[in-house]
Amino acid sequence: MAGHSKWANIQHRKGRQDAKRGKIFTKIIKEITVAARLGGGDATMNPRLRAAVAEAKEENMPADNITRAIKKGTGELEGVNYEEIRYEGYGINGAAIIIDCLTDNKQRAVADVRHALTKFGGNLGTDGCVAFMFKHCGSLVYAPGTSEDKVMEAALDAGAEDIVTDEDGSIEVITPPNDFVAVKEAIEAAGLKAVLTEVMMKPLNEVEFEGEDAIKMQKILDALEDLDDVQDVYTTAVLGD
């Protein structure tokens, strides 16, 4: 199970996420609310809610905040009705971008996304124009030096779909979205902690960007991720230094 080297890019992605910690509670609360509304407030019966609550706990969100968000989703408490919207578009040199939003104002969201894309050289596409370039899955990445045998044994027993070992020694576990939390917990029970964990739209093929093109592409991604309505941004672009 060999893969292609992305450890530096993974560290870069994690660094970007860490730099945007100010938005993390708001994003998680939105996700918990929507997950509870769509699948019910019982996390044991709702894989999406279970994943969101697990993320909230990892970020040390107070239990009261989690409970309130669930109750707003189930209608026990009054709250904002967020709508899920996915936009698709293109960045520099036609790199594919998926932008997932949770918003209470669809007109504002699409206007802001379109502006962020066009301002820095990208453009908004039509529904389905790039979605086929991505796979919906769970991803858990382990640092170089992690025992491949231990990861593989725990992951496959828990329902992982694939384990990809990179040339640099990093390991990525791919899971079906609904099995993400179970696989994550099983590997943690084996004493292994992932560096990066997420349910994501994983690009099937990636394009490396260097120099000016990488800088321009980064500006597009930053502008999108800074928008209040945006939850996640995925791209086929791998950005070099």
MORADA-V502174 format. One record per helix or strand of 2 or more residues. SS is the DSSP state (hx for helix, st for strand). FROM is the first residue (numbers start at 1). TO is the last residue. If there is no record, write none. Layout:
{{SS	FROM	TO} {SS	FROM	TO}}
This chain:
{{hx	7	19} {hx	21	39} {hx	47	58} {hx	63	74} {st	83	90} {hx	92	94} {st	96	103} {hx	106	119} {st	123	124} {hx	131	133} {st	134	142} {hx	148	158} {st	160	165} {st	171	175} {hx	177	189} {st	196	203} {st	207	209} {hx	211	225} {st	230	235} {st	237	239}}
